[in-house]
Amino acid sequence: MDGARVLVAGAGPSGLTLACGLAAQGIPVTVVDGAEGPSPTSRANILHARGVEVLTRTGAIGDLVERSLEPIGITMHAGAKPLVTMQFSEDDKEHFQALFISQALIEEELRRRLGELGVAVEWGRRVLGADQGGDGVTVAFEGGRSERFDWVVGCDGARSAVREAAGIAFPGVEVVEQFLLADVHADWDRERNRSAGWFHDDGLFLTIPMRDKEDDLWRLMASVEKSDRRLEPEDIVAAFEKLVPERSGDHGLRIKSAVWTSVFRVQRRLADDYRRGRILLAGDAAHIHSPIGGQGMNTGIGDAENLAWKLALVASGRAGEELLDTYGAERRPLATEVLKRTTDNTKLLVGDTAVRRVLRDLFFVPLLNLDAVQRRATRVNSQLWVTYRKGPLGGGGRGRGARPGDRIPDRDCTRADGAKTRLFDVLGPAWALLVPGAEGDDPQVPAVIRACLGDNVEVLHTDTDDLLLVRPDGHLAWRGTDPAEAAARLRDAFALGGGR
Ligand SMILES: Cc1cc2nc3c(=O)[nH]c(=O)nc-3n(C[C@H](O)[C@H](O)[C@H](O)COP(=O)(O)OP(=O)(O)OC[C@H]3O[C@@H](n4cnc5c(N)ncnc54)[C@H](O)[C@@H]3O)c2cc1C
């Protein structure tokens, strides 16, 4: 397709998901990363249900489900005494559940999918600056080269050079002082599909099982007092060898080797804007927060999916630029909620003040024993509840059932030719028009809708009372009975058909 050239800066989970979405729509996309190659280590270790869903629509789920551990929950202790076991309850209405899977494997699958779409990551190309002018952005790379693109998306992580070049502020605060982390091969007689945590006066200690060939990889994480002393990997391993028995009362851990160690401070920061002209931000470049709850990568790939179809429509001239403003309007409120929730939970779990420790031990922990609270916690972390109902593309609709902006869960459908499929096998690159009744009743996409979306919409028969027009990211665009109304909505709210 002739069209605008998009630069995706950063080949982490957000950049790769975005690039897959753009390439699937035929948009010429260049993906660069400042690193010399993929990182073999992983920050994220939990992919919540929404992330599994997005990767499925992106065509990048591959064999991740088979390669993962299915998390069944987390047991919190005080000393050796178990206080509460939070079950990651199966949501029987949902097809997708959380996985214990490493970020490195997720990125590998995304790169595989991107390769299928004909795009390879250009490693060793660090963005230094980006200058907007006319109808494009001139990007300066390390080594002195510059190149011009029509659109640039900064998926270059917390210290985003793209964000800085665009002059977008990233205000925030420190949440808790310091965490030590070590991914270690170890002999340890513990369940391999359950995390565990210990409340202790010196701070929180958490462990999460990680899948590997030897089936003995564990993530260890502990909050510690801030220190400016530089810690080498062996210092961190030694710190855990001392700290684990002290905080957990468990003397059974035998560390064999460390795969990755890190010392990090938890900050909460949110970009003032997700777009400035022809520069956009996604993922950690736009928001960072505590890793407790495993929300960062999930939120980043959700940003990427939301942006991909919008940028594809604008870059191909089908929609006006104003559609891009709906990206920040839909995603920034979610990041605000995630920042608040992860900050509150982290402070409570770490128990950084005496008042919080009392609150945690007397009120929070007993509440966690309740089934209803556990189901709610699984649901909240899953991000399956995300709705854009209150955003610029939401609202309207009538009666009971989904409203524009709401997420539409995966479901059985029948194509116009009678073939069985699932909704999410069609979405991603395509939109779907769900129509009631048996196959063959209405095989044509109403011409009015095709006039806005071109061939990129498929009619699927399913169990529904109304016509449902579903966006490529699985949210409802319109619900009703008259397709002309849908077309009017696409023109007015989505700026479709009014592109340059
Ligand atoms: C200890 C820890 C545990 C976590 N656990 C979880 C979890 O279980 N679940 C979860 O959902 N999230 C988790 N997170 C958060 C998650 O790791 C991040 O949110 C996620 O990596 C963000 O993805 P991203 O693609 O936006 O950015 P990144 O993964 O940071 O990728 C940015 C990419 O940009 C590249 N880059 C940087 N600067 C430049 C430049 N100037 N030019 C070109 N390229 C550049 C980098 O090399 C990198 O490849 C955790 C985080 C931490 C610290």
Ligand as a Chemical Component Dictionary entry (heavy atoms), coordinates in Angstrom:
data_LIG
# 
_chem_comp.id                   LIG 
_chem_comp.type                 NON-POLYMER 
_chem_comp.pdbx_formal_charge   0 
_chem_comp.three_letter_code    LIG 
# 
loop_
_chem_comp_atom.comp_id 
_chem_comp_atom.atom_id 
_chem_comp_atom.alt_atom_id 
_chem_comp_atom.type_symbol 
_chem_comp_atom.charge 
_chem_comp_atom.model_Cartn_x 
_chem_comp_atom.model_Cartn_y 
_chem_comp_atom.model_Cartn_z 
_chem_comp_atom.pdbx_ordinal 
LIG C1  C1  C 0 10.576 -6.225 38.026 1  
LIG C2  C2  C 0 9.483  -5.957 37.054 2  
LIG C3  C3  C 0 8.486  -6.906 36.902 3  
LIG C4  C4  C 0 7.431  -6.672 36.017 4  
LIG N1  N1  N 0 6.459  -7.617 35.908 5  
LIG C5  C5  C 0 5.423  -7.396 35.081 6  
LIG C6  C6  C 0 4.416  -8.398 34.901 7  
LIG O1  O1  O 0 4.481  -9.480 35.494 8  
LIG N2  N2  N 0 3.382  -8.141 34.036 9  
LIG C7  C7  C 0 3.315  -6.974 33.341 10 
LIG O2  O2  O 0 2.328  -6.776 32.592 11 
LIG N3  N3  N 0 4.266  -6.023 33.459 12 
LIG C8  C8  C 0 5.329  -6.195 34.300 13 
LIG N4  N4  N 0 6.317  -5.277 34.394 14 
LIG C9  C9  C 0 6.280  -4.093 33.520 15 
LIG C10 C10 C 0 6.757  -4.417 32.096 16 
LIG O3  O3  O 0 8.030  -5.028 32.122 17 
LIG C11 C11 C 0 6.816  -3.141 31.269 18 
LIG O4  O4  O 0 5.626  -2.435 31.471 19 
LIG C12 C12 C 0 6.998  -3.462 29.788 20 
LIG O5  O5  O 0 8.289  -3.944 29.526 21 
LIG C13 C13 C 0 6.761  -2.206 28.943 22 
LIG O6  O6  O 0 6.938  -2.524 27.591 23 
LIG P1  P1  P 0 7.355  -1.393 26.562 24 
LIG O7  O7  O 0 7.452  -2.091 25.245 25 
LIG O8  O8  O 0 6.439  -0.244 26.686 26 
LIG O9  O9  O 0 8.784  -0.870 27.026 27 
LIG P2  P2  P 0 10.142 -1.675 27.208 28 
LIG O10 O10 O 0 9.894  -3.101 27.477 29 
LIG O11 O11 O 0 10.946 -0.901 28.184 30 
LIG O12 O12 O 0 10.839 -1.602 25.778 31 
LIG C14 C14 C 0 11.428 -0.425 25.306 32 
LIG C15 C15 C 0 12.382 -0.778 24.170 33 
LIG O13 O13 O 0 12.877 0.444  23.625 34 
LIG C16 C16 C 0 14.266 0.352  23.419 35 
LIG N5  N5  N 0 14.809 1.714  23.501 36 
LIG C17 C17 C 0 14.976 2.486  24.594 37 
LIG N6  N6  N 0 15.432 3.701  24.252 38 
LIG C18 C18 C 0 15.523 3.705  22.903 39 
LIG C19 C19 C 0 15.899 4.692  21.950 40 
LIG N7  N7  N 0 16.302 5.910  22.331 41 
LIG N8  N8  N 0 15.885 4.361  20.637 42 
LIG C20 C20 C 0 15.484 3.129  20.236 43 
LIG N9  N9  N 0 15.114 2.155  21.110 44 
LIG C21 C21 C 0 15.116 2.451  22.413 45 
LIG C22 C22 C 0 14.760 -0.575 24.512 46 
LIG O14 O14 O 0 15.983 -1.200 24.129 47 
LIG C23 C23 C 0 13.605 -1.564 24.633 48 
LIG O15 O15 O 0 13.788 -2.687 23.793 49 
LIG C24 C24 C 0 7.387  -5.472 35.274 50 
LIG C25 C25 C 0 8.390  -4.520 35.426 51 
LIG C26 C26 C 0 9.436  -4.751 36.302 52 
LIG C27 C27 C 0 10.515 -3.709 36.465 53 
# 
loop_
_chem_comp_bond.comp_id 
_chem_comp_bond.atom_id_1 
_chem_comp_bond.atom_id_2 
_chem_comp_bond.value_order 
_chem_comp_bond.pdbx_ordinal 
LIG C1  C2  SING 1  
LIG C2  C3  SING 2  
LIG C2  C26 DOUB 3  
LIG C3  C4  DOUB 4  
LIG C4  N1  SING 5  
LIG C4  C24 SING 6  
LIG N1  C5  DOUB 7  
LIG C5  C6  SING 8  
LIG C5  C8  SING 9  
LIG C6  O1  DOUB 10 
LIG C6  N2  SING 11 
LIG N2  C7  SING 12 
LIG C7  O2  DOUB 13 
LIG C7  N3  SING 14 
LIG N3  C8  DOUB 15 
LIG C8  N4  SING 16 
LIG N4  C9  SING 17 
LIG N4  C24 SING 18 
LIG C9  C10 SING 19 
LIG C10 O3  SING 20 
LIG C10 C11 SING 21 
LIG C11 O4  SING 22 
LIG C11 C12 SING 23 
LIG C12 O5  SING 24 
LIG C12 C13 SING 25 
LIG C13 O6  SING 26 
LIG O6  P1  SING 27 
LIG P1  O7  DOUB 28 
LIG P1  O8  SING 29 
LIG P1  O9  SING 30 
LIG O9  P2  SING 31 
LIG P2  O10 DOUB 32 
LIG P2  O11 SING 33 
LIG P2  O12 SING 34 
LIG O12 C14 SING 35 
LIG C14 C15 SING 36 
LIG C15 O13 SING 37 
LIG C15 C23 SING 38 
LIG O13 C16 SING 39 
LIG C16 N5  SING 40 
LIG C16 C22 SING 41 
LIG N5  C17 SING 42 
LIG N5  C21 SING 43 
LIG C17 N6  DOUB 44 
LIG N6  C18 SING 45 
LIG C18 C19 SING 46 
LIG C18 C21 DOUB 47 
LIG C19 N7  SING 48 
LIG C19 N8  DOUB 49 
LIG N8  C20 SING 50 
LIG C20 N9  DOUB 51 
LIG N9  C21 SING 52 
LIG C22 O14 SING 53 
LIG C22 C23 SING 54 
LIG C23 O15 SING 55 
LIG C24 C25 DOUB 56 
LIG C25 C26 SING 57 
LIG C26 C27 SING 58 
# 
